């Protein structure tokens, strides 16, 4: 785990260097925080199953920083009036999320009485992740006009990349209760794995792509509220601690965030 902490620290230092570079250019800054819910889409449960989607949900919190290209802090004046300056902001953030994971759906219904059904019901896990990354946010409406209070809402869309340090946990109460014993899990996973590990509580790191849609609400001249729906796709399938090779496993782990936050204009 130590190597991933060092990587996170290195990325934080890099981010600070980038922010300092923008500061020297005179652009203004915004800071904020958010809290929300996460619906984790993993190898637990059944694809497109409502119980799975509603049951495997968790919590997310984060802090955010924005570079506002529309305003210059060094002169308390607007920057050059270009389309980019008036419609884009650069967002960086550090976030954390955690989700308890269980199996839901037809294969664990009460009517299922096989040993494999018992194995699934006994298996649980937890996904816990630290994120650090950047997104470029696009505002169809004028950022200057919104900042001046011309209108109350400023919808946005965003695209970016996050570095993720993940630390899953794996548990089972089946048989000996040993989470390292593959015989305590769904037997078809072991058959499909070809001898490769299919459960793991090892910490790791990966990259992810994030895309968001949302809106800001002008609370005061120097503060906004925001709500966003975010999709995040990981470039690793062990973020949840499970990577079975069945045909139903068609994608890496991903999740949906619904965040509510507050933003304050520093300059």
C-alpha positions in Angstrom: 0.0 0.0 0.0 2.9 2.3 0.7 3.9 2.6 -3.0 0.3 3.8 -3.9 0.4 6.4 -1.1 3.7 7.7 -2.5 2.1 7.8 -6.0 -0.8 9.8 -4.6 1.5 12.2 -2.9 3.5 12.7 -6.1 0.3 13.4 -8.0 -0.9 15.9 -5.4 2.5 17.7 -5.7 2.1 17.7 -9.5 -1.4 19.1 -9.2 -0.2 21.8 -6.9 2.5 22.7 -9.4 -0.1 22.9 -12.2 -2.3 25.1 -10.0 0.6 27.4 -9.2 1.4 27.7 -12.9 -2.1 28.9 -13.6 -1.9 31.2 -10.6 1.1 32.9 -12.1 -1.0 33.6 -15.2 -3.4 35.5 -13.0 -6.5 33.4 -13.4 -9.0 33.4 -10.5 -9.8 30.4 -8.2 -12.7 28.6 -6.7 -12.8 26.0 -4.0 -15.5 23.7 -2.8 -16.6 20.4 -1.4 -19.3 17.8 -2.2 -21.0 14.8 -0.7 -23.0 12.2 -2.6 -24.0 8.7 -3.3 -22.4 6.1 -5.4 -24.0 3.2 -7.3 -21.2 0.7 -7.9 -21.6 -1.5 -11.0 -19.3 -4.4 -10.4 -19.1 -8.2 -10.8 -21.4 -8.6 -7.8 -25.0 -9.3 -8.5 -26.8 -9.5 -11.8 -26.4 -7.1 -14.8 -29.3 -4.6 -15.2 -31.0 -5.9 -12.0 -32.7 -3.2 -9.9 -31.9 -4.9 -6.6 -28.2 -5.0 -7.5 -28.2 -1.4 -8.6 -30.1 -0.2 -5.6 -28.4 -2.5 -3.1 -24.7 -1.9 -4.0 -24.7 1.8 -3.2 -22.3 3.8 -1.0 -21.1 7.2 -0.1 -18.7 9.7 -1.7 -17.1 12.9 -0.4 -14.6 15.2 -2.0 -12.9 18.6 -2.3 -12.6 20.6 -5.5 -10.6 23.4 -7.0 -11.5 25.4 -10.1 -9.5 27.6 -12.4 -11.8 30.3 -13.7 -10.4 31.6 -17.0 -13.1 34.4 -17.3 -11.7 36.5 -14.5 -8.2 37.7 -13.6 -7.2 37.9 -9.9 -4.1 40.0 -10.5 -6.1 42.9 -11.7 -9.7 42.3 -10.5 -10.8 42.4 -14.1 -12.3 40.1 -16.7 -9.8 38.2 -18.9 -9.7 38.5 -22.7 -13.2 37.8 -24.0 -12.7 34.5 -25.9 -15.1 31.6 -26.2 -12.9 29.3 -24.2 -12.4 31.8 -21.3 -16.2 32.4 -21.1 -17.3 28.8 -21.4 -14.7 26.5 -19.8 -13.3 25.9 -16.3 -10.6 23.5 -15.2 -11.6 21.4 -12.2 -9.2 19.4 -10.0 -10.4 17.2 -7.1 -9.5 14.7 -4.4 -12.3 12.4 -3.6 -13.1 9.2 -1.6 -15.9 6.7 -1.9 -16.8 3.4 -0.2 -19.5 0.9 -1.1 -20.6 -2.3 0.6 -21.1 -5.1 -2.0 -23.4 -8.1 -1.9 -25.0 -10.4 -4.4 -28.6 -9.7 -5.4 -30.9 -11.1 -8.1 -32.3 -14.4 -9.3 -29.3 -16.6 -8.3 -29.6 -15.8 -4.6 -33.4 -15.8 -4.3 -34.9 -17.9 -1.4 -36.0 -20.5 -3.8 -32.4 -21.3 -4.7 -31.2 -23.9 -2.3 -28.0 -25.2 -4.0 -24.5 -25.0 -2.5 -23.6 -22.4 -5.2 -26.5 -20.2 -4.1 -25.3 -20.5 -0.5 -21.8 -19.6 -1.7 -23.1 -16.4 -3.3 -25.2 -15.4 -0.4 -22.2 -15.9 1.9 -19.9 -13.8 -0.2 -19.6 -10.0 0.4 -17.1 -7.3 -0.1 -16.3 -3.6 0.0 -14.9 -1.2 -2.6 -13.0 1.7 -1.1 -11.2 4.2 -3.4 -9.2 7.4 -3.3 -9.4 9.6 -6.5 -7.3 12.5 -7.7 -7.8 14.0 -11.1 -8.9 16.7 -13.4 -11.9 17.5 -15.5 -12.6 20.2 -18.1 -16.0 21.6 -17.6 -18.0 23.2 -20.4 -20.8 25.8 -19.6 -23.1 26.4 -22.6 -24.1 29.7 -21.0 -21.8 32.6 -20.4 -19.6 32.2 -17.2 -19.3 36.0 -17.0 -23.1 36.5 -17.1 -23.7 33.8 -14.5 -21.0 35.3 -12.2 -22.7 38.6 -12.4 -26.1 37.1 -11.5 -27.7 37.6 -14.9 -29.3 34.1 -14.4 -29.5 31.7 -11.6 -28.6 28.4 -13.2 -25.5 27.4 -15.2 -25.7 23.9 -16.6 -22.4 22.1 -17.5 -20.9 19.0 -18.9 -17.4 17.7 -18.1 -14.8 15.1 -19.2 -11.6 14.1 -17.5 -9.3 11.5 -16.0 -8.7 10.3 -12.4 -5.9 8.3 -10.9 -7.4 5.8 -8.4 -5.9 4.0 -5.4 -8.3 1.1 -4.6 -8.4 -1.0 -1.4 -11.1 -3.7 -1.6 -12.0 -6.2 1.0 -13.4 -9.7 0.6 -15.4 -11.8 3.0 -17.3 -15.1 3.0 -19.1 -17.0 5.7 -19.3 -20.2 3.6 -17.5 -23.4 4.7 -14.3 -22.5 6.6 -15.0 -18.8 6.1 -11.5 -18.4 4.7 -11.7 -15.7 2.0 -8.5 -17.0 0.4 -10.0 -20.5 -0.2 -11.4 -20.6 -3.8 -13.6 -23.5 -2.8 -15.7 -21.2 -0.7 -16.9 -19.2 -3.8 -19.2 -19.9 -6.7 -17.7 -22.9 -8.4 -18.3 -21.6 -12.0 -16.0 -18.7 -11.2 -13.2 -21.1 -10.5 -13.9 -23.2 -13.6 -13.9 -20.1 -15.8 -10.8 -18.5 -14.3 -8.4 -21.1 -15.7 -6.3 -21.0 -12.5 -6.1 -17.2 -12.3 -7.2 -15.5 -9.1 -10.8 -14.3 -9.3 -11.1 -12.7 -5.8 -8.5 -10.4 -4.3 -8.2 -8.1 -1.4 -4.9 -6.6 -2.7 -4.6 -2.9 -2.9 -3.8 -1.4 -6.2 -4.0 1.6 -8.5 -5.4 2.4 -11.9 -6.7 5.2 -14.1 -10.3 6.0 -14.8 -12.2 8.2 -17.2 -15.0 10.4 -15.8 -17.8 12.2 -17.5 -20.4 14.5 -15.8 -23.5 16.5 -16.4 -24.9 19.0 -13.8 -25.8 22.5 -13.0 -24.7 25.3 -10.7 -27.1 27.5 -8.8 -26.0 31.1 -7.9 -26.4 31.3 -4.2 -24.5 34.7 -3.7 -22.1 36.7 -5.9 -19.2 34.7 -4.3 -20.8 31.3 -3.9 -22.7 28.6 -5.8 -24.4 25.3 -5.1 -24.0 22.5 -7.6 -25.5 19.1 -8.4 -23.9 16.6 -10.8 -24.4 13.1 -12.1 -21.1 11.4 -12.9 -20.1 8.3 -14.7 -16.7 6.7 -13.9 -15.1 3.8 -15.7 -12.0 2.1 -14.2 -9.3 0.5 -16.3 -9.1 -2.4 -13.9 -11.6 -5.1 -13.0 -10.4 -5.8 -9.4 -11.5 -2.5 -7.9 -14.3 -4.4 -6.2 -12.1 -7.4 -5.3 -13.9 -9.7 -7.8 -13.0 -10.5 -11.4 -14.7 -13.6 -12.6 -14.3 -14.7 -16.2 -17.9 -15.7 -17.0 -19.5 -14.4 -20.2 -21.7 -12.1 -18.1 -18.5 -10.1 -17.1 -18.4 -7.9 -20.2 -16.8 -4.7 -18.7 -14.5 -3.5 -16.0 -15.9 -2.0 -12.8 -17.7 1.3 -13.1 -20.0 3.5 -11.0 -22.4 6.4 -11.0 -22.1 9.3 -8.6 -24.8 11.8 -7.6 -23.1 14.7 -5.9 -24.3 17.8 -4.1 -21.8 20.5 -3.4 -20.8 24.1 -2.4 -18.3 26.4 -4.2 -16.8 29.6 -3.0 -15.0 32.2 -5.2 -11.6 33.1 -3.8 -10.9 36.0 -6.1 
